[in-house]
């Protein structure tokens, strides 16, 4: 809280209320929107655009409800316009953000790709997160298990995961502890909510998903 009693919007530990569900949760489980200069609703995935934030759960049903019932205008307390294609544009934007973060982790030595390298990291308990492409062989993916107390990401395509490693496609990848790993997991959860439908569903290739 600020001295005047108002919550500081840029407080990293703050929670926000979804305008569609009414639920309060940490900011990384929601998507921030602001009203643009022409009164259009603009997604702010980085959380840095100026203006009062309007928060919606990272869930395609919640977002659809916010658009259908005019909840953005109610939250903004004035007429606003919502691009009909905005919801369709959010998914690739979130996917690209996750891919870029994984790429940064790779450059810092905190990410590896390929079945053998991932298997080696898992066996040495160096992996914090197991990542497997959504369109990879189900049989091949079951040969690797999510790290104990770790996380699983299984809703990027092989082509998307390949972009993070400078390859045509990647089926298996892993992230080590520290660095950008927490951010990757959080952003991947937001993508999951838009792509799969809910951030709380257990979705994965090996049946041992976490987070």
Secondary structure, DSSP 8 states (H G I E B T S, - for coil): --TTS---TT-TT-EEE-TTT--EEEGGGEEEEEE-TTSBEEE-TTS-SSS--EEEES-HHHHHHHHHTTHHHHHHTS--B--TTHHHHHHHHHHHHHHHHHHHHHHTT-EEESHHHHHHHHHTT-EEEEEE-TTS-HHHHTTS---TT-EEE--S-HHHHHHHTTSS--SEEEEESSTTHHHHHHHHHHHHHHHTS-TTS---SSS----
